[in-house]
Amino acid sequence: MPPELESTIVPRGTTKNMSAAPKPRPKYYELNLAHHWPPAVLSIFHRVSGVLLFFPLLPLLLWMLQSSLGSEEGYARWRDVFANPVAKLALVVAAWFYAHHFFAGIRFLILDVHVWNGKPAARASALAVFALGALAAIAVAVCVW
């Protein structure tokens, strides 16, 4: 090996010890969403909203529909439940989940056809999805209250 290459690969006077185990690297996972880019946060929220819409919310909505259409008492019971402000807030949150998942899904479909692939466009479209989801939730809140 030429001396100029040898000095950059292995320092002179030392040998490479292949039997020594490498030192374990410390594991640090950055879970704070404030440090991620808006497209990354959008992707995380899209997955979370999809799971929450499918697993707890869909069976609950089907049960509510069945009980409210089954009898007048069932309808009156659910009408009284949704008179509670906490239930109205839960309805607004569920509407935000749906709107966010819908608009983020459309954004991902647009990204699949290779539109808005640059960083500035991806950031702007992610912020637009957040704004549209918030506007939809505000519109549902105005209708509910």
Secondary structure, DSSP 8 states (H G I E B T S, - for coil): --HHHHHHHS-TT----SSS------------GGGS-HHHHHHHHHHHHHHHIIIIIHHHHHHHHHHHHH-HHHHHHHHHHTTSHHHHHHHHHHHHHHHHHHHHHHHHHHHHTT-S-SHHHHHHHHHHHHHHHHHHHHHHHHHH-
